[in-house]
Amino acid sequence: MECKQNLSIQYVTMSFPRLNRLSNSKMLLFGRSLGGAVAISLAQRYPSLVAGVIVENTFLSVGDMVDVLMPFLKHMRRFVLKMNWDSHVKIADLKMPIMFIAGICVRVPIM
């Protein structure tokens, strides 16, 4: 699954600049959960192509989520976590509008 996510993210990152050539207008990005981190990353990487970002039930960093959901991994996190998705760092760079949507009853599957 992670391999497929990485391939999808690489495809979107490579294709994103080409999508803007289809239209003269900027894009509005939407992402839910991990997709929110991808949307924030794309907005940081290509700010001239993005009009705004909407994220729903996303997180500030995967590492922070690991600390909350699997506290027993806290001290080993740096050895087992391959991607951190530090959105809280990237958000500081964004100059376009960002809308955060959060729900109270969000279920996070733990396998």
Phi, psi and omega in degrees: 000313181299321179299317179296321178297316180297319178296320179296317180295319178297319179297313180298316181298320180287325185275337188306311180297329180288329181298323181294334179292341180285341183216152178274355183264158177283161183260151172256121183263140176231137176212141179244135179058240178297329177298333175295320177294322178294316180298317179295319179296317179296320180295323178290321184285325183233061185298331181288346181260354189244128178273328182186168182229135173240125177237138181239127177046050178260190184225163179278328177196143179298321179302319178295322178295320177299317180299324181280312186278331181225068185300338179293344178265358187308316184279344179255000187308314184295340179271332185255339183269118183269331178229131186258334179048066180281075182295327182297332177284318183289327181300325181299334180277342187283135180253350181272163179298143177231131176247125178255126176244128180226139177252155181281322185255070180262129179257127177250115181290132176246122183260000000 
